[in-house]
């Protein structure tokens, strides 16, 4: 939901992004709406760069102009009009071409000082955490995403979650210390060159767990 205030009159307009506009008093037109994209005043569609998005329908108004976002292993990608693979809680579309995992966007924005490979390390760990094939989304690991299994109470899941984050951070710290100990005397132990890839991977586990609760689908240890 987004709320906008007019300086010209005491008017507040609420945008819940469910296909309807909820306003109190007299509505005020706001140029930038869903995901910060500009809304066209004539069509009511949002401009994403490569194409327009119809907020009332929850889909793009023209097919994806690139084939790079089509994967035979992902049937959802064959729908050339969908927004963020029909999963806006996990993915965003910045330009109307292909969706980006929200976790990846957080990593890129939060760690610009890391090298591309180091950020990719964090992204790979994040993807593994969410992978169905690796069991990352299994019920037994629900607590790692600030959720809970059907056999757990909120308190039990929260205790497991806190321990998982704490243990992952502790492992990252210990791996980094061990890495420094193994470095040669003439090596540079500071900066990005002094970071252990193993420590980054352990840190990535904690990072994924800590960012999951920012999603409404995860917060509060839901089942």
C-alpha positions in Angstrom: 0.0 0.0 0.0 1.1 3.6 -0.7 -0.3 6.8 0.7 0.1 10.2 -0.9 -0.5 13.6 0.6 -1.5 16.7 -1.3 0.1 19.9 -0.2 -2.6 21.9 -1.9 -5.5 20.4 0.1 -5.9 18.1 3.0 -6.3 15.0 0.9 -4.8 11.6 1.4 -5.0 8.9 -1.4 -4.3 5.3 -0.6 -3.1 2.8 -3.3 -3.4 -0.8 -2.1 -2.4 -2.2 -5.5 -5.3 -4.7 -5.6 -6.8 -3.3 -8.8 -8.8 -0.6 -7.0 -8.0 2.9 -5.7 -9.0 3.7 -2.1 -9.2 7.4 -1.4 -10.5 9.7 1.3 -11.9 13.2 0.4 -11.0 14.4 -3.1 -8.5 12.2 -5.0 -5.2 13.6 -6.1 -3.4 12.3 -9.2 0.0 10.8 -8.4 2.3 10.3 -11.4 4.3 7.4 -9.9 2.5 4.4 -8.7 3.1 0.6 -8.6 6.9 -0.1 -8.0 7.6 3.5 -8.6 6.7 3.5 -12.3 5.0 6.5 -14.0 1.3 6.2 -14.8 0.0 7.4 -18.1 -2.9 9.8 -17.6 -4.8 8.8 -20.7 -4.6 5.0 -20.5 -4.1 4.5 -16.8 -1.3 2.1 -17.5 2.2 2.1 -15.9 5.3 2.7 -18.0 8.1 0.2 -17.4 10.4 1.2 -20.2 10.0 -1.7 -22.6 6.2 -1.8 -22.3 3.2 -0.8 -20.3 1.7 -2.6 -17.4 -2.1 -2.7 -16.8 -2.5 -2.4 -13.1 -6.2 -3.2 -13.2 -5.5 -6.6 -14.8 -2.1 -7.3 -13.2 -0.4 -8.0 -16.5 1.6 -6.3 -19.2 -0.3 -4.9 -22.2 2.1 -6.3 -24.8 4.2 -9.4 -25.0 7.8 -9.5 -23.6 9.9 -8.2 -26.5 12.9 -10.4 -25.6 13.4 -14.1 -25.7 16.0 -14.1 -22.9 13.4 -14.6 -20.2 11.9 -17.7 -21.7 13.0 -21.1 -20.3 11.6 -24.5 -21.2 12.2 -25.6 -17.6 9.9 -22.8 -16.3 6.4 -23.0 -17.8 5.5 -19.7 -16.2 8.0 -17.9 -18.4 6.1 -19.0 -21.6 3.4 -16.5 -20.6 4.7 -13.4 -22.3 2.3 -11.0 -20.7 2.7 -11.9 -17.0 4.3 -9.6 -14.4 7.2 -11.1 -12.3 6.3 -14.7 -13.2 3.0 -14.1 -11.4 4.9 -14.0 -8.1 5.2 -10.3 -7.1 6.0 -11.2 -3.5 9.3 -12.7 -4.5 10.2 -11.0 -7.8 10.2 -7.5 -9.4 10.4 -6.3 -13.0 12.4 -3.2 -13.3 12.1 -2.6 -17.1 9.4 -4.8 -18.6 11.9 -7.3 -19.9 12.5 -10.0 -17.3 11.9 -10.4 -13.5 14.6 -10.2 -10.9 14.6 -12.0 -7.6 14.0 -9.6 -4.8 16.7 -11.2 -2.8 19.2 -10.6 -5.6 18.1 -6.9 -5.8 18.7 -6.5 -2.0 22.2 -8.1 -2.3 23.2 -5.8 -5.2 21.9 -2.7 -3.5 23.2 -3.5 0.0 26.7 -4.7 -1.0 28.0 -2.5 -3.9 31.5 -2.7 -2.4 31.7 -6.5 -3.0 33.0 -7.9 -6.3 30.5 -9.3 -8.8 31.7 -12.8 -8.0 31.2 -12.2 -4.2 27.7 -10.9 -4.7 27.0 -13.9 -6.9 28.2 -16.1 -4.1 25.5 -14.6 -1.9 22.9 -15.0 -4.6 23.8 -18.6 -5.2 23.3 -19.3 -1.5 20.0 -17.5 -1.5 18.8 -19.4 -4.5 19.8 -22.7 -2.9 17.8 -21.7 0.2 14.7 -21.2 -1.9 15.2 -24.2 -4.2 12.6 -26.9 -4.2 15.1 -29.4 -5.6 17.6 -28.9 -2.8 15.0 -29.1 -0.1 15.3 -25.5 0.9 11.6 -25.1 0.8 10.9 -28.3 2.7 8.6 -28.1 5.7 11.5 -29.2 8.0 13.3 -26.0 7.1 10.4 -23.6 7.3 12.0 -21.8 10.3 14.9 -20.8 8.1 12.5 -18.5 6.2 10.8 -17.2 9.4 7.9 -19.6 8.8 6.8 -22.7 10.7 5.8 -26.3 9.9 2.4 -27.7 10.8 3.8 -29.4 13.8 5.5 -26.4 15.3 4.3 -23.6 17.5 5.3 -20.0 16.7 7.6 -20.0 19.8 9.4 -23.2 18.6 9.9 -21.9 15.1 11.2 -18.6 16.4 13.7 -20.3 18.6 15.0 -22.4 15.7 15.1 -19.4 13.5 17.2 -17.4 16.0 19.6 -20.3 16.5 20.0 -20.7 12.8 20.8 -17.1 12.2 23.2 -17.0 15.2 25.0 -20.2 14.2 25.4 -19.0 10.6 26.9 -15.7 11.7 29.2 -17.5 14.1 30.3 -19.9 11.4 31.0 -17.0 9.0 33.1 -15.2 11.7 35.1 -18.4 12.4 35.6 -19.1 8.7 36.9 -15.6 8.2 39.4 -15.9 11.1 40.6 -19.3 9.7 41.0 -17.7 6.3 43.1 -14.9 7.7 45.3 -17.3 9.6 46.1 -19.2 6.4 47.1 -16.1 4.4 50.7 -15.5 3.6 52.5 -12.6 5.4 52.7 -10.5 2.2 49.0 -10.9 1.4 46.5 -8.1 1.9 44.1 -9.1 4.7 41.7 -6.3 4.3 39.2 -5.2 1.8 37.2 -7.4 -0.6 40.4 -9.5 -1.4 40.6 -10.5 2.2 37.1 -12.1 2.4 36.7 -15.8 2.6 34.2 -17.3 0.1 33.2 -19.9 2.7 32.5 -17.1 5.2 30.4 -15.3 2.6 28.4 -18.4 2.1 27.7 -18.8 5.8 26.9 -15.1 6.0 24.5 -15.6 3.0 22.5 -18.1 5.0 21.9 -15.6 7.7 21.3 -12.8 5.2 18.5 -14.8 3.4 16.9 -15.6 6.7 17.0 -12.0 7.9 15.5 -10.6 4.6 12.7 -13.1 4.3 10.6 -11.6 7.1 10.4 -8.3 5.1 7.9 -10.2 2.8 4.2 -10.3 4.0 4.3 -14.0 2.9 6.9 -14.8 5.6 6.5 -12.5 8.6 5.1 -13.7 11.8 6.1 -17.4 11.4 3.1 -18.4 9.2 2.6 -22.0 8.3 
